[in-house]
Each structure stands twice: as C-alpha cells, then as structure tokens.
Amino acid sequence: MKEGVSVIICCYNSEQRIGKVLSHLSLQEETDGFDWEIIVVDNASSDRTAEVARQNWQRAEVAFQIVHEPEPGLSNARKRGLASAAYDIIVFVDDDNLLAAQYIARAYQIMRQHPEVGLAGGLGKAVSTIPLPAWFREYESAYAVGEQSHEAGYLPSERTYLHGAGVVMRKDAWDRILDRGFHFMLSGRKGKSLSSGEDSEISYAFRLAGYRLWYDPKLCFDHLLGESRLQWPYLLKLARAFGHSFVALELYRKELMELRGWEARKTDSLCLGFLVNLYHLLKLYPRYLRCKTKNAEGCQDEMSFHYRKGIMQAQVQSIGSFGSLKKELKTLHRQLAIKP
C-alpha cells in the first residue's frame, strides 16, 4: 500500500456542516512531504451532502472522491471509506470536526515514527453557538471532548479506548484484524439514532491484536456542538446508548484482562450480570426519583440510572445470542494472537 494519508469523512445529511469541515481541511499545512486524499462517504443521506461537498473542496492537488454507502450505520460508512482508501494512514473526521492546521502532518509523523501504534487520538475542544451547560465539563468525554490522557504518548493500560472523532488508524493493522475474522458487534450511529460503542470496539480489537494506542494533544480539533446536543435529555439518551453497548464491550474487556494476566471480573455470565445490574438499578432508583422531582440537570444519579437501563435492555436482547458472541470473540482473540 502507498505511503500517505487518507482522510475519511463519514456523512449523514451533512449539507449544513460539510462545507465548513472541508474548508478547514483545505488549510492543512506542512503536507508537502507526502500524498494525501479526501474521501467523503455519503451514508444514505437524503439531502445534498454529496453535491455540497463537491462544490466546497478547493485544493486541486489533493485527490478528492465521494463514495456512497447505502446501508445506514457509522461502522458501514467507515468500512466503505477504508475499502476506498489509497494510503496506509487513515484519519477519520466526523462531519462536525474542524481540524487544526497541522493535524494531518502530525498524524503522518506519529504513525511513521511509531510502527507499533495502531491507533492515535487527539484533543477535542467543544465549540458551540450557545454557552455550554454548567454540567458539561463533568460529562465532556461523552461528546469526544477533552484530554484522553494526562500526557502525550502511549495510552495507559487502564484507558482502553480512544474516541472515534479525529482518530488516526494504521490501515495494514485494520486489514490484518479484518483478515483474522473481525466484524463489528456494534453498528455505531445510524441516522439520528444514538447507537454507541463502535469506536471503543475498534480500540479493543486493535489492543487484542497487540497494537499500542497513542494520545497526542497536538492532534487538536474543534468539535462543533449544536444546541440540541447540549440539552440534558439528549445526554441521558446518550447514557442509555453507552449502557446498551456494555454487554459486547465487557466481553472485549474480559479478553483484554486475560491477555494482561489480570483476574477477570465474573461478568461472563449473562444471568449474573443481569442480577448485579438489577441490584444497582434498584439501589439507584430512590436517588433517581429525587433528581427527577427536583428537575436537577447534571445529576449523576439520573445519568447512572439511564446508563444502567441501557445495560439492562442490552442484556435482555442478548439472551439468545450471548453464548455465540462470547465464543466468537474468544475465536477472534486466538486468531489475532497469531503473529503476521
């Protein structure tokens, strides 16, 4: 595969945002030493996303293409973009991310200097036309905003994943885990739905395959947050989505703990996990009601209650498939452990 950077922008009905994203990308600096390209993935949009994107790309010397992915879902869009990529380093850009001027150059530098790194992530900064809510800083990580580690370098082992916004990926690492049988258990966002966890799943799969994760605050970007996303009910909905991804991600976490020789938590029994979660829900319920009665935005207990509800929904839905998911992931772990 050719050396260079493929920037993949996954879009769903992004005509109002894509122009600004591309304008910032056109201002990238220090890219003379390598080739790069832009790939816009139109993920079943019903608006003028593709047309607006085509009109807004200004740098003729940088290859630009629009590909279409008819199957809704962020994971489907990302796979389509990866299949279309010409270069060995991938930068994923959401349709509300405005990259700093040296982002692409820094991504290229990190991946060239550290061949053991499979994924690298950066620092998202919240930008909005309205004041950020008082509770925002406490929950900013849910928006892929804020520091992902205390310092630049390898991500510590206790931090097992990187945010998907602005994430940098080594393409041959992706090809390797794909060849060994990886497929998404979680689909990521679909249209306006808030399905979650696909970003974490990629990080876990890369860790199981032996790749390191890297954080660099110089990989900096503005994350545009509209007013509707800064409402407390939206964050509660997001918390349920995070909870819904727990069942699949906990299986990954167990495999990672075994890989490191740590004692895994006894969560591989769906029945036991359900009872533990039910206990926490019942314990939270009186405090949740107090939050509701006071209409107290930012209440941690209300947030936790919705997260636990999401876990319970996923546990119930997984009754018929949990055993096969567990077996599938153990097989994948064995395959990923085989050296190239």
C-alpha positions as CSV (number, residue, x, y, z in Angstrom):
1,M,0.0,0.0,0.0
2,K,1.2,3.5,-0.8
3,E,2.5,5.8,1.9
4,G,0.3,8.8,2.6
5,V,-2.8,9.8,4.4
6,S,-6.5,9.1,3.5
7,V,-8.9,11.4,5.3
8,I,-12.3,9.8,5.6
9,I,-15.4,11.9,6.4
10,C,-18.5,9.9,7.2
11,C,-21.7,11.9,6.5
12,Y,-25.4,11.5,7.0
13,N,-27.4,14.5,5.9
14,S,-24.4,16.8,6.4
15,E,-25.1,19.5,3.8
16,Q,-25.2,22.2,6.5
17,R,-21.8,21.1,8.0
18,I,-19.6,19.5,5.4
19,G,-18.6,22.8,3.7
20,K,-17.0,24.1,7.0
21,V,-15.3,20.8,7.6
22,L,-13.7,20.8,4.1
23,S,-12.8,24.5,4.3
24,H,-10.7,23.7,7.4
25,L,-9.1,20.6,5.7
26,S,-8.1,22.8,2.8
27,L,-6.0,24.9,5.2
28,Q,-3.8,21.9,6.2
29,E,-0.1,22.9,6.4
30,E,3.2,21.0,6.1
31,T,1.8,18.3,3.9
32,D,4.3,18.7,1.0
33,G,6.4,15.7,2.0
34,F,3.6,13.1,1.5
35,D,0.5,12.5,-0.6
36,W,-3.0,12.7,0.9
37,E,-6.6,12.4,-0.2
38,I,-10.1,13.2,0.9
39,I,-12.9,10.6,0.9
40,V,-16.4,11.7,1.7
41,V,-18.7,8.8,2.5
42,D,-22.3,9.6,1.9
43,N,-24.1,7.3,4.2
44,A,-27.7,7.0,2.9
45,S,-28.2,10.8,3.0
46,S,-31.5,12.3,1.8
47,D,-30.1,15.8,1.3
48,R,-27.5,17.5,-0.9
49,T,-24.5,16.3,1.1
50,A,-22.5,14.9,-1.9
51,E,-23.3,18.0,-4.1
52,V,-22.3,20.5,-1.4
53,A,-19.1,18.5,-0.6
54,R,-18.1,18.5,-4.3
55,Q,-18.6,22.3,-4.5
56,N,-16.6,23.0,-1.4
57,W,-13.3,21.2,-2.0
58,Q,-10.7,23.8,-3.1
59,R,-7.3,22.1,-3.3
60,A,-6.9,20.6,-6.8
61,E,-3.6,19.0,-5.9
62,V,-5.2,16.8,-3.2
63,A,-7.3,13.8,-4.6
64,F,-10.9,14.1,-3.7
65,Q,-13.7,11.5,-4.1
66,I,-17.2,10.9,-2.9
67,V,-18.3,7.3,-2.3
68,H,-21.8,6.1,-1.4
69,E,-22.7,3.6,1.3
70,P,-26.4,2.7,1.1
71,E,-26.5,0.7,4.3
72,P,-27.1,3.1,7.3
73,G,-24.6,2.9,10.2
74,L,-21.3,4.6,11.1
75,S,-19.5,1.3,11.0
76,N,-20.8,0.6,7.5
77,A,-19.7,4.0,6.4
78,R,-16.2,3.6,7.9
79,K,-15.8,0.2,6.2
80,R,-16.7,1.7,2.9
81,G,-14.2,4.6,3.4
82,L,-11.5,2.1,4.4
83,A,-12.1,0.0,1.3
84,S,-11.8,3.1,-0.9
85,A,-8.6,4.4,0.8
86,A,-5.4,4.6,-1.3
87,Y,-2.9,5.3,1.5
88,D,-1.6,3.5,4.6
89,I,-2.6,6.0,7.2
90,I,-6.2,6.9,7.9
91,V,-7.7,9.9,9.6
92,F,-11.4,9.7,10.5
93,V,-13.1,13.1,10.6
94,D,-16.7,13.5,11.8
95,D,-18.9,15.9,10.0
96,D,-18.7,18.3,12.9
97,N,-14.9,18.2,13.4
98,L,-12.7,21.2,12.4
99,L,-9.1,20.0,12.3
100,A,-6.2,22.2,13.4
101,A,-3.9,23.3,10.5
102,Q,-1.1,20.7,11.2
103,Y,-3.4,17.8,12.2
104,I,-2.7,15.7,9.0
105,A,1.1,16.3,9.2
106,R,1.2,15.4,12.9
107,A,-0.8,12.2,12.2
108,Y,1.6,11.2,9.5
109,Q,4.6,11.9,11.7
110,I,3.3,9.9,14.7
111,M,2.5,6.8,12.6
112,R,5.8,6.9,10.8
113,Q,7.8,7.2,14.0
114,H,5.9,4.6,15.9
115,P,5.1,1.5,13.8
116,E,3.8,-0.4,16.9
117,V,0.9,2.1,17.2
118,G,-2.3,1.1,15.6
119,L,-4.5,4.0,16.6
120,A,-3.8,7.6,17.7
121,G,-6.2,10.1,19.1
122,G,-6.2,13.8,20.0
123,L,-7.8,16.6,21.9
124,G,-11.3,17.7,21.0
125,K,-12.4,21.2,22.1
126,A,-16.1,22.0,22.4
127,V,-17.4,24.8,20.3
128,S,-21.0,26.0,20.3
129,T,-23.1,29.0,19.4
130,I,-24.7,28.8,22.9
131,P,-23.0,28.8,26.3
132,L,-22.0,25.3,27.5
133,P,-24.3,24.0,30.2
134,A,-23.0,24.0,33.8
135,W,-22.8,20.2,33.8
136,F,-20.9,20.0,30.5
137,R,-17.3,19.7,31.8
138,E,-18.2,16.8,34.1
139,Y,-19.5,14.8,31.1
140,E,-17.5,16.2,28.2
141,S,-15.9,12.8,27.4
142,A,-19.3,11.6,26.3
143,Y,-19.0,14.2,23.5
144,A,-15.5,13.1,22.5
145,V,-14.2,16.3,24.1
146,G,-11.3,16.9,26.5
147,E,-8.0,15.1,27.3
148,Q,-7.8,11.4,26.7
149,S,-4.6,11.0,28.8
150,H,-2.5,13.2,31.2
151,E,0.4,13.4,28.7
152,A,1.3,12.7,25.2
153,G,2.5,9.2,24.4
154,Y,1.2,5.6,24.8
155,L,-2.3,5.4,26.2
156,P,-2.0,3.9,29.7
157,S,-3.4,0.3,30.0
158,E,-6.3,1.4,32.3
159,R,-7.6,3.6,29.5
160,T,-8.6,1.0,27.0
161,Y,-10.0,3.1,24.1
162,L,-9.8,6.3,22.0
163,H,-12.6,8.5,20.9
164,G,-13.6,7.9,17.2
165,A,-13.6,11.6,16.4
166,G,-10.4,12.5,14.7
167,V,-8.9,9.1,15.3
168,V,-5.8,8.1,13.2
169,M,-5.6,4.4,12.1
170,R,-2.9,2.3,10.6
171,K,-4.5,0.7,7.5
172,D,-2.5,-2.5,7.4
173,A,-3.4,-3.1,11.1
174,W,-7.1,-2.8,10.1
175,D,-6.6,-5.2,7.2
176,R,-4.9,-7.7,9.5
177,I,-7.8,-7.8,12.1
178,L,-10.3,-8.0,9.2
179,D,-8.4,-10.9,7.7
180,R,-8.4,-12.7,11.1
181,G,-12.2,-12.5,11.3
182,F,-13.1,-9.2,12.9
183,H,-16.5,-7.8,12.3
184,F,-18.5,-5.2,14.3
185,M,-20.7,-6.4,17.1
186,L,-21.9,-2.8,17.4
187,S,-23.0,-0.7,14.5
188,G,-22.3,2.8,15.6
189,R,-24.7,5.7,14.9
190,K,-27.5,5.1,12.4
191,G,-29.0,8.3,11.0
192,K,-30.4,10.1,14.0
193,S,-30.2,7.1,16.4
194,L,-27.6,7.2,19.1
195,S,-26.2,3.7,18.9
196,S,-22.8,3.7,20.5
197,G,-19.7,1.7,21.3
198,E,-18.3,1.1,17.8
199,D,-15.3,3.4,18.4
200,S,-14.4,1.5,21.6
201,E,-14.8,-1.8,19.8
202,I,-12.2,-0.8,17.2
203,S,-9.8,0.2,20.0
204,Y,-10.3,-3.1,21.9
205,A,-9.8,-5.2,18.7
206,F,-6.6,-3.3,18.0
207,R,-5.3,-3.9,21.6
208,L,-6.2,-7.6,21.3
209,A,-4.1,-7.8,18.2
210,G,-1.1,-6.4,20.1
211,Y,-1.1,-2.8,18.8
212,R,-0.4,0.2,21.0
213,L,-2.7,3.2,21.3
214,W,-1.3,6.8,21.3
215,Y,-2.5,10.1,22.5
216,D,-1.2,13.5,21.4
217,P,-2.9,16.8,22.3
218,K,-1.2,18.3,19.2
219,L,-3.9,16.4,17.3
220,C,-6.3,19.1,18.1
221,F,-9.7,19.8,16.6
222,D,-12.8,21.9,17.3
223,H,-15.9,19.8,17.9
224,L,-19.0,21.7,16.9
225,L,-21.9,21.0,19.2
226,G,-25.4,22.2,18.2
227,E,-27.9,23.4,20.7
228,S,-30.0,20.2,20.6
229,R,-27.0,18.1,21.7
230,L,-26.3,20.3,24.7
231,Q,-29.7,19.5,26.4
232,W,-29.8,17.3,29.4
233,P,-32.4,14.9,27.9
234,Y,-30.0,14.3,24.9
235,L,-27.2,13.4,27.3
236,L,-29.5,11.0,29.2
237,K,-30.3,9.3,25.8
238,L,-26.6,9.1,25.1
239,A,-26.0,7.5,28.5
240,R,-28.6,4.8,27.6
241,A,-26.8,4.2,24.3
242,F,-23.5,3.8,26.2
243,G,-25.1,1.3,28.5
244,H,-26.6,-0.6,25.6
245,S,-23.0,-1.2,24.3
246,F,-21.9,-2.6,27.7
247,V,-22.6,-6.3,27.0
248,A,-20.5,-6.5,23.9
249,L,-17.7,-4.3,25.2
250,E,-17.5,-6.1,28.6
251,L,-16.7,-9.3,26.6
252,Y,-13.8,-7.4,25.0
253,R,-12.6,-6.1,28.4
254,K,-12.6,-9.6,29.8
255,E,-10.4,-10.8,26.9
256,L,-8.0,-7.9,27.4
257,M,-7.7,-8.6,31.2
258,E,-6.8,-12.2,30.4
259,L,-4.3,-11.0,27.8
260,R,-2.6,-9.0,30.5
261,G,-2.7,-11.8,33.1
262,W,-5.2,-9.9,35.3
263,E,-8.0,-11.6,37.1
264,A,-11.2,-11.0,35.1
265,R,-14.3,-9.9,36.8
266,K,-17.1,-12.6,36.9
267,T,-19.2,-10.9,34.2
268,D,-19.2,-13.6,31.6
269,S,-22.5,-15.0,32.9
270,L,-25.3,-13.0,31.4
271,C,-27.6,-14.1,34.2
272,L,-25.2,-13.0,37.0
273,G,-24.5,-9.7,35.1
274,F,-28.3,-9.1,34.9
275,L,-28.8,-9.6,38.6
276,V,-25.8,-7.4,39.5
277,N,-27.1,-4.6,37.2
278,L,-30.7,-5.0,38.6
279,Y,-29.3,-4.6,42.2
280,H,-27.6,-1.3,41.1
281,L,-30.7,-0.1,39.4
282,L,-32.9,-0.7,42.5
283,K,-30.3,0.9,44.7
284,L,-30.2,4.0,42.4
285,Y,-34.0,4.3,42.0
286,P,-34.8,6.4,45.1
287,R,-31.9,8.8,44.3
288,Y,-33.1,8.9,40.6
289,L,-36.6,9.9,41.7
290,R,-35.2,12.7,43.9
291,C,-33.3,14.0,40.8
292,K,-36.5,13.9,38.8
293,T,-38.5,15.6,41.5
294,K,-36.0,18.4,41.8
295,N,-35.6,18.6,38.0
296,A,-31.9,18.8,38.7
297,E,-29.9,18.9,35.5
298,G,-26.5,17.4,35.8
299,C,-27.5,14.9,38.5
300,Q,-25.0,12.0,38.4
301,D,-27.6,9.6,39.8
302,E,-30.0,10.3,37.0
303,M,-27.2,9.8,34.5
304,S,-26.2,6.5,36.1
305,F,-29.8,5.3,36.2
306,H,-30.2,5.8,32.4
307,Y,-26.8,4.1,31.8
308,R,-28.0,1.1,33.9
309,K,-31.3,1.0,32.0
310,G,-29.3,0.8,28.7
311,I,-27.3,-2.1,30.1
312,M,-30.5,-4.0,31.1
313,Q,-32.1,-3.5,27.7
314,A,-29.0,-5.0,26.0
315,Q,-28.8,-7.9,28.5
316,V,-32.4,-8.8,27.7
317,Q,-31.9,-8.5,24.0
318,S,-28.7,-10.7,24.2
319,I,-30.4,-13.7,25.9
320,G,-30.4,-15.7,22.6
321,S,-27.0,-14.6,21.3
322,F,-24.7,-14.1,24.3
323,G,-23.2,-17.5,24.2
324,S,-22.3,-17.3,20.5
325,L,-20.9,-13.7,20.9
326,K,-18.7,-15.0,23.7
327,K,-17.4,-17.9,21.6
328,E,-16.9,-15.7,18.6
329,L,-14.8,-13.2,20.5
330,K,-12.6,-15.9,22.0
331,T,-12.0,-17.3,18.5
332,L,-11.1,-13.8,17.3
333,H,-8.7,-13.4,20.2
334,R,-6.9,-16.6,19.3
335,Q,-6.7,-15.5,15.6
336,L,-5.4,-12.1,16.5
337,A,-2.7,-13.6,18.7
338,I,-1.2,-15.3,15.7
339,K,1.8,-13.2,14.6
340,P,1.8,-12.0,11.0
